[in-house]
Amino acid sequence: MKNTEVPYKKATDVIHKVANKMKKPEYVKEICNKKHNYIFVDKGSANQWSELSLINGYPALGVLFGELNQVFPKEEWDLIGHRYMIKIQESVEKNGIESLTFFSGACSVGMAAYALSCNGKRYNNFLNTINEFILEQCPSILKVITLQHNDVFMWDYDVISGVCGLGRYLLFFKQEPIVNNIIKDILKYLVSLTEDINVFGYSVPKFYISRKNQFLKSERDMYTKGNFNFGISHGITGPLAFMSIALLNGIEIKGQKTAIRKIVSILNTFKYTNNKIIYWPGRVNFDNFVHKKIQVNNRRASWCYGVPGIARAIYLAGKALKDDTYKNIAIEAFNTLCSLKEEELELTSPTFCHGYAGLLQILNCMYNDTGLENLKEYKNKILNKILDFYHETTAFGFHNIDISNYITMSDIKNFDNCGLLSGSSGVVLSILGAIKPSTVQWDSIFMIN
């Protein structure tokens, strides 16, 4: 990663080539549904395509073409985006909406329409209908997860499937009183996750995930007493970031600032340094948590569980609380990260979730906030690295290089994925974010802005 120059022409060429590959919804769906894109999970073979998903579905393309239309207004990307909005509407009318989640439900659909709305000039009726549906369903969802008391699942609260992501979407419409009230109810629930409960005779925060509530069988086998999830995708760092972003948007409830401080304190209890590089563990098992034993793991520099996502959330906390100590903790972590060689990042894929694109966009956010030159230089190195992944012959320009067997956590394969989380849309948007200011706030989906 020697090159620190911004390859503007190469970047714009790649952006346009990939976008042109994904202009036809029918082609995108056909490719994503091919057998080589299936993965193996606890219940057998699974298709990753989901029509109303930002992960690998039509809404991801709606967000992509919405941003492209804003950045390149003379190129008529909005017409391509409209094709995807038609497909989204057809799918909603035919199959309905199964959930509210930001990445795979009503909020995915709403985000696509919002991104393509040209600052509220289009798709207003559609957006209003989706938002009314979301607001009708929110109280019952909050009631269910609140009544679970101490029995917490990560998908109750997280960015991907939980109320944390739901709240971030609703912040786009915070000026409406009913929306503001729902956001406050979500904040009340998230604040409650920092309250202490008794588990195995120890006082621990309520965001503890028991063994039976682990997502995968491999995790149930590994964490026999449960664990504490620190990742921004599925862990308590997501609520930390959301509570901070809500505060930055002028929304505050009782206990919110205290909850933010408690989470940062917990994270920093388990921060460790290895070869002068700052890390946080992605998960901490029960015994290590209660005995404050440092768990040395998770050195992949990813958005989902790595230093970039966790440190960015701590920076947002510092920004919201006007606390330079927190900001400096985050900046120091990024400074040490920027000293790493390419192989030390432990990244293999160009994609967002646990690949180079997530690191790139977070570096972009941090540089925009701090203006630190070393972040700019490292950002440009990562941009060049991502561009090297582009291959003309692939269906969507970039492969998602990931494990295909979630039972054995093995078998690395190349997948053709169109989405934001693990697909080409997320890669292209990160490349675009590195050379042009974001206009539709697409990275808010990842709780980093």
C-alpha angles and dihedrals in degrees: 000000000000100000114092097168119106107245093210098170094045091047094050091046092053092045091054095043093052093044090052090051089057100044095108117067092200092056093047092051092047093052095045091051095055115120094243088067094060121108132204119240135165092288097045134260116004134191113228095205115104117170097215097040135110086205096065112340147081097292091063089060091046089058092045095050091042090058093043090052091054095046096041102028096169095057097072097232087151088073090058089046089054090058088059093046089055090052091048092051092047091051093048092050093047102040107014123220118295100194144005097235123138094232103036112016148035093330090055089055092045092049091054091051091045092051092050096042095092092231095320099316097112140042092019095143091049092047092048091052092049093046092049089053091050093048092048092053100041099080094054092047092050090047093053096049092042092052090054085075106185097000100097128178120193090234090061092070112008133114096247102048108357142082091273091071091040090055092050091055092048091055087076087068099036093130090075111088095221091052091047090054093050090050089053090050089052089050090052090055093047092048088052089059089069093056116106124253132178117255123169088343095307131109108237135159117272094244086080111128114214124222094256091051095056113120101228131041089234089058092049089052093047099044103046092168095035128251149239114250116216100176122116093227099053106359142076092278088075093060089043090057094043095049088050094048091048089052090050086053091055098257116128136160133185112287096015096114091044090051091050091052093047093053092048089049091052092048092050092049087066099038112120140181125228120180087347092303119122117230141171123204116246092220133010121206119232099256094047091048097052092043092043091235115165111243109207107210143100106063096160108120094226138141095234103055108349138095095275095061096039095044091047090054091051090050090052089051090053091047092050095046094038087236113152091190091066092044091051092050088056095044091050089052091052091046091056091043090055090060092063122109118233095260091050091062089070091216122141106169133062091222131108110245100058102352143078098286093065091049090048095053094045090050087050091053092047093048091049089052099042108022090218110165096214090058090052092051093048091046089056091050090053091047091055090047092054092049088056088063092062115111122184093211097058120099095243102017095253133055125218102230106204147129115286099195115064091177094064094019089231146097108086112216141170112249130192103224125165099194140105099243102047104359148076097276090064092047094050093046091051091050089049091047090056093058104028133035113258114252107181096043091238092162090064084081087071094049093240097112 
